[in-house]
Amino acid sequence: MGGDNAPDMVVAGIDIAHKTLRDVDFLLFGDRAKIDPLLDAHPKAREVCTVHHTDQAITDDAKPSTALRSGRESSMRLAINAVGTGQAAGVISSGNTGALMAMAKFVLKTLPGIARPAISTYFPTQRGESVMLDLGANIECDADNLVQFAVMGEVFARHVLGLDQPSIGILNVGAEGLKGNEAVKQASAILQESALPIKFHGFIEGDDIGAGIVDVIVTDGFTGNIALKMAEGTAHMLARFLKEALTSSVLARLGAALMWPALNTFRRRIDPRRYNGAMFVGLNGICIKSHGGTDELGFANAINVAADLIRRDFNEKIKEDLERLISEPPEPKAAVV
């Protein structure tokens, strides 16, 4: 029931995703009076959906603590409970991010060795695609949090993006070792000495993100969320500027018609719906946050992300790497002051 266009775009998204995910069934938690007519309009989706009725939903402006206390019968909480009890393999929501994180952490708990879950997603760069975390779950992070994010991001890049040995970088105010706060310096020292077979690049700066200098970008949630929203805003701005330029005159429109195949490729490349579906990594269960303003195509992509992570047994891969890190802890170098 969460999101600007729910539940319409959720049901329509399931209808799209079902075309390629033939072996996936869906549990829909929400208001049956609103959901049933939508399923009637999408008969293929109805075949794979089971509706669990509740008339309670978490509002976009609900505080996480309030949602956790009073939202036990909400659609969001019941959906998360289904994962906790094994009734479902994963949960996807376009609702309140803070409430979703608080409820998911309370019900599913964190993986062994993980102090805090992180929000992670991937996006296009000049060299392909990169993973970034955290994107807003943890405003302040210490060195251990950042190291755990690095391990989880590296597993994501290997098993989801298919990279043999993804490179890891810590976002900083400069690439030099002397720059940054104590958390990033200590995290860098730990990763440099880690027994894990990871490829640690070192520090990167903001302009290295789009350049694709590294495959995994590690940062705190405050910085990561700003970087993500800045990238999304820039993409929308460039698309608007391009549209204005190509429709500014008859000659420009003629040129646009001739360039349509290339423009269509460009549009698909930067379309945020293709990258919709951020994972709460570090939880003992698959939990995907869809953008609240997405449409059915974006929600279908979030479903595909969830199905892919489940099939790849993503959480087990994280557990294996974390166990190695814990069993062979490095001795961090003293931070340079």
C-alpha positions as CSV (number, residue, x, y, z in Angstrom):
1,M,0.0,0.0,0.0
2,G,3.0,2.3,0.1
3,G,4.2,4.6,-2.6
4,D,2.7,7.5,-4.5
5,N,0.9,5.3,-7.0
6,A,0.0,2.3,-4.9
7,P,-1.6,-0.2,-5.0
8,D,-2.1,0.3,-8.8
9,M,1.5,0.3,-9.8
10,V,2.3,-2.6,-7.5
11,V,-0.3,-4.9,-9.2
12,A,0.7,-3.6,-12.6
13,G,4.4,-4.2,-11.7
14,I,3.6,-7.8,-10.7
15,D,1.9,-8.3,-14.1
16,I,5.0,-7.1,-15.9
17,A,7.5,-9.1,-13.7
18,H,5.4,-12.3,-14.0
19,K,6.2,-12.5,-17.7
20,T,9.8,-13.4,-16.9
21,L,9.4,-14.7,-13.3
22,R,7.1,-17.6,-14.0
23,D,8.1,-19.6,-10.9
24,V,7.4,-16.7,-8.4
25,D,4.2,-16.3,-6.4
26,F,3.2,-13.1,-4.6
27,L,1.5,-12.4,-1.3
28,L,-0.2,-9.0,-1.3
29,F,-0.8,-7.3,2.1
30,G,-3.3,-4.5,2.0
31,D,-6.9,-3.4,1.5
32,R,-8.7,-6.1,-0.4
33,A,-11.4,-3.7,-1.6
34,K,-8.7,-1.7,-3.5
35,I,-6.6,-4.7,-4.6
36,D,-9.2,-7.1,-6.0
37,P,-10.4,-4.7,-8.8
38,L,-6.8,-4.3,-9.9
39,L,-6.2,-8.0,-10.0
40,D,-9.5,-8.4,-12.0
41,A,-7.9,-6.0,-14.6
42,H,-4.7,-8.1,-14.6
43,P,-5.9,-11.7,-14.8
44,K,-2.3,-13.1,-15.3
45,A,-1.2,-11.4,-12.0
46,R,-4.3,-12.7,-10.2
47,E,-3.2,-16.3,-11.0
48,V,0.0,-15.9,-8.9
49,C,-1.3,-13.5,-6.2
50,T,-2.8,-14.2,-2.8
51,V,-4.3,-11.2,-1.0
52,H,-4.0,-10.9,2.8
53,H,-6.4,-8.2,3.9
54,T,-5.6,-5.4,6.3
55,D,-7.0,-1.9,6.3
56,Q,-4.0,-0.5,8.2
57,A,-1.1,1.1,6.4
58,I,2.0,3.1,7.4
59,T,1.8,6.7,6.2
60,D,4.7,8.4,4.5
61,D,5.2,10.9,7.4
62,A,5.0,8.3,10.2
63,K,8.0,8.3,12.5
64,P,9.8,4.9,12.6
65,S,9.3,4.6,16.4
66,T,5.6,5.2,16.1
67,A,5.2,2.8,13.2
68,L,7.1,0.1,15.1
69,R,4.8,0.6,18.2
70,S,1.4,1.0,16.5
71,G,1.8,-0.6,13.1
72,R,1.7,-4.3,14.1
73,E,-1.3,-4.9,11.9
74,S,-0.2,-2.7,9.0
75,S,0.4,-4.0,5.5
76,M,4.1,-3.3,5.9
77,R,4.5,-5.2,9.2
78,L,2.5,-8.2,8.0
79,A,4.6,-8.4,4.8
80,I,7.8,-8.4,6.8
81,N,6.4,-10.9,9.3
82,A,5.8,-13.3,6.4
83,V,9.6,-13.3,5.7
84,G,10.4,-13.7,9.3
85,T,8.2,-16.8,9.6
86,G,9.4,-18.3,6.3
87,Q,6.1,-17.8,4.5
88,A,7.8,-15.5,2.0
89,A,11.4,-15.4,0.7
90,G,11.6,-11.7,0.5
91,V,9.6,-8.4,1.0
92,I,9.3,-5.4,-1.3
93,S,7.8,-2.1,-0.3
94,S,7.5,1.4,-1.8
95,G,6.5,2.8,1.6
96,N,8.1,4.8,4.4
97,T,11.8,4.1,4.3
98,G,12.5,4.7,8.0
99,A,9.5,2.6,9.1
100,L,10.5,-0.2,6.7
101,M,14.1,-0.3,8.1
102,A,12.9,-0.1,11.7
103,M,10.4,-2.9,11.3
104,A,12.6,-5.1,9.2
105,K,15.5,-4.8,11.7
106,F,13.1,-5.6,14.6
107,V,11.5,-8.7,12.9
108,L,14.3,-10.1,10.8
109,K,17.3,-9.1,12.9
110,T,20.8,-8.5,11.5
111,L,23.2,-11.1,10.1
112,P,25.9,-12.4,12.5
113,G,28.8,-9.8,12.6
114,I,26.7,-6.9,11.2
115,A,26.0,-4.1,13.7
116,R,23.9,-2.0,11.3
117,P,22.1,-2.8,8.0
118,A,22.8,-0.5,5.1
119,I,20.8,0.6,2.1
120,S,22.5,-0.4,-1.2
121,T,21.8,-0.1,-4.9
122,Y,23.7,0.0,-8.2
123,F,23.6,2.6,-10.9
124,P,25.3,3.3,-14.3
125,T,28.8,4.8,-14.6
126,Q,31.1,5.4,-17.5
127,R,32.6,2.0,-17.1
128,G,29.5,-0.1,-16.4
129,E,27.7,-0.2,-13.1
130,S,28.8,0.5,-9.5
131,V,27.3,-0.4,-6.1
132,M,27.0,2.3,-3.3
133,L,26.2,1.9,0.4
134,D,25.0,3.2,2.7
135,L,22.3,5.4,1.1
136,G,20.5,6.7,4.1
137,A,20.0,4.1,6.8
138,N,22.9,5.2,9.1
139,I,23.6,8.9,9.3
140,E,26.7,8.4,11.4
141,C,29.1,5.5,11.0
142,D,32.3,4.3,12.7
143,A,35.1,2.4,11.1
144,D,33.7,-1.1,11.8
145,N,30.4,-0.1,10.1
146,L,32.2,1.1,7.0
147,V,34.3,-2.2,6.9
148,Q,31.1,-4.2,7.1
149,F,29.5,-2.1,4.3
150,A,32.6,-2.9,2.2
151,V,32.3,-6.6,2.7
152,M,28.6,-6.6,1.9
153,G,29.0,-4.3,-1.1
154,E,31.8,-6.6,-2.5
155,V,29.6,-9.6,-2.2
156,F,26.8,-7.7,-4.0
157,A,29.1,-6.7,-6.8
158,R,30.4,-10.3,-7.3
159,H,27.2,-12.1,-7.1
160,V,24.7,-9.6,-8.6
161,L,26.8,-7.6,-11.0
162,G,28.9,-10.7,-11.9
163,L,32.3,-9.1,-11.3
164,D,35.2,-11.5,-10.5
165,Q,37.1,-9.2,-8.3
166,P,35.3,-5.9,-7.7
167,S,37.3,-2.9,-6.5
168,I,36.3,-1.1,-3.3
169,G,36.7,2.6,-2.5
170,I,35.8,4.7,0.5
171,L,34.2,8.1,-0.4
172,N,36.2,10.9,1.1
173,V,37.0,14.6,0.7
174,G,40.2,13.7,-1.0
175,A,42.2,10.7,-2.3
176,E,45.2,11.4,0.0
177,G,45.6,9.2,3.0
178,L,45.9,12.2,5.4
179,K,42.4,13.5,4.5
180,G,39.1,12.6,6.1
181,N,37.7,11.8,9.6
182,E,39.0,9.1,11.9
183,A,36.3,6.7,10.8
184,V,37.3,6.6,7.1
185,K,41.0,6.5,8.0
186,Q,40.6,3.6,10.4
187,A,38.3,1.7,7.9
188,S,40.9,2.2,5.2
189,A,43.6,0.8,7.4
190,I,41.5,-2.3,8.3
191,L,40.7,-3.0,4.7
192,Q,44.3,-2.7,3.6
193,E,45.3,-5.3,6.2
194,S,42.3,-7.6,5.7
195,A,42.8,-11.3,5.1
196,L,39.9,-11.3,2.7
197,P,40.8,-11.5,-1.0
198,I,39.3,-8.1,-1.7
199,K,40.7,-5.4,-4.0
200,F,40.8,-2.3,-2.0
201,H,41.4,0.8,-4.1
202,G,41.6,3.4,-1.3
203,F,39.9,6.7,-1.0
204,I,37.8,8.2,-3.9
205,E,36.2,11.6,-4.4
206,G,32.8,12.6,-5.5
207,D,33.7,13.0,-9.2
208,D,35.1,9.4,-9.2
209,I,31.6,8.0,-8.7
210,G,30.2,8.6,-12.2
211,A,33.6,7.8,-13.7
212,G,33.4,4.3,-12.4
213,I,36.8,4.4,-10.7
214,V,35.7,1.6,-8.3
215,D,32.9,-1.0,-8.4
216,V,31.9,-0.6,-4.7
217,I,31.5,2.8,-3.1
218,V,31.5,2.8,0.7
219,T,30.2,5.8,2.7
220,D,28.0,6.8,5.6
221,G,24.2,7.2,5.0
222,F,24.3,11.0,5.3
223,T,26.8,11.4,2.5
224,G,25.5,8.5,0.4
225,N,21.9,9.7,0.4
226,I,23.0,13.2,-0.8
227,A,25.2,11.7,-3.5
228,L,22.4,9.5,-4.8
229,K,19.8,12.3,-4.8
230,M,22.3,14.6,-6.5
231,A,22.9,12.0,-9.2
232,E,19.2,11.4,-9.8
233,G,18.6,15.2,-9.9
234,T,21.4,15.6,-12.4
235,A,20.0,12.9,-14.7
236,H,16.6,14.5,-14.7
237,M,18.1,17.9,-15.4
238,L,20.2,16.6,-18.3
239,A,17.2,14.8,-19.8
240,R,15.1,18.0,-19.6
241,F,17.8,20.2,-21.1
242,L,18.2,17.7,-23.9
243,K,14.5,17.6,-24.6
244,E,14.3,21.4,-24.6
245,A,17.2,21.6,-27.1
246,L,15.8,19.0,-29.4
247,T,12.4,20.6,-29.6
248,S,13.5,24.2,-29.8
249,S,13.0,24.5,-33.5
250,V,11.8,22.7,-36.6
251,L,15.4,21.9,-37.6
252,A,16.1,20.6,-34.1
253,R,13.0,18.4,-34.2
254,L,14.1,17.0,-37.6
255,G,17.5,16.3,-36.2
256,A,15.9,14.6,-33.2
257,A,13.9,12.3,-35.5
258,L,17.1,11.2,-37.3
259,M,18.8,10.7,-33.9
260,W,15.9,8.8,-32.4
261,P,17.6,5.3,-32.1
262,A,20.6,6.8,-30.3
263,L,18.4,9.0,-28.1
264,N,16.3,6.0,-27.2
265,T,19.4,4.2,-26.1
266,F,20.5,7.2,-24.1
267,R,17.1,7.4,-22.4
268,R,17.2,3.7,-21.4
269,R,20.7,4.0,-20.1
270,I,19.8,6.8,-17.6
271,D,16.3,5.7,-16.8
272,P,16.1,5.5,-13.0
273,R,13.4,2.8,-13.2
274,R,16.0,0.4,-14.5
275,Y,17.9,0.7,-11.2
276,N,14.9,0.9,-8.9
277,G,15.1,-1.5,-6.0
278,A,17.5,-0.8,-3.1
279,M,18.4,-3.6,-0.8
280,F,18.6,-3.4,3.0
281,V,21.9,-5.4,3.2
282,G,22.9,-6.9,6.5
283,L,19.4,-8.1,7.5
284,N,18.7,-11.8,8.0
285,G,16.2,-11.8,5.1
286,I,15.8,-10.1,1.7
287,C,14.1,-6.7,2.0
288,I,13.9,-4.4,-1.0
289,K,12.9,-0.7,-0.9
290,S,11.3,0.6,-4.1
291,H,11.3,4.3,-4.8
292,G,8.0,5.8,-3.6
293,G,7.5,7.7,-6.8
294,T,8.2,4.9,-9.2
295,D,5.7,3.4,-11.8
296,E,4.9,-0.1,-12.7
297,L,8.1,-0.6,-14.7
298,G,10.2,0.5,-11.8
299,F,8.4,-1.7,-9.3
300,A,8.8,-4.7,-11.7
301,N,12.5,-4.0,-11.6
302,A,12.5,-4.0,-7.8
303,I,10.7,-7.4,-7.9
304,N,13.4,-8.7,-10.3
305,V,16.1,-7.5,-7.9
306,A,14.5,-9.4,-5.0
307,A,14.1,-12.6,-7.0
308,D,17.7,-12.4,-8.2
309,L,19.1,-12.0,-4.7
310,I,17.0,-14.8,-3.4
311,R,18.1,-17.2,-6.2
312,R,21.7,-16.3,-5.6
313,D,21.4,-17.1,-1.9
314,F,22.9,-13.6,-1.3
315,N,22.8,-13.5,2.5
316,E,24.7,-16.8,2.8
317,K,27.5,-15.3,0.7
318,I,27.7,-12.4,3.1
319,K,27.8,-14.7,6.1
320,E,30.7,-16.6,4.6
321,D,32.9,-13.5,4.0
322,L,32.0,-12.0,7.4
323,E,33.0,-15.2,9.2
324,R,36.4,-15.1,7.5
325,L,36.8,-11.5,8.5
326,I,35.9,-12.2,12.1
327,S,38.0,-15.4,12.4
328,E,41.1,-13.6,11.0
329,P,40.7,-10.0,12.2
330,P,43.5,-7.7,11.0
331,E,45.5,-5.4,13.2
332,P,44.5,-1.9,12.1
333,K,47.3,0.5,11.4
334,A,47.4,3.6,13.6
335,A,45.5,6.5,11.9
336,V,47.8,9.2,10.7
337,V,47.1,12.5,12.4
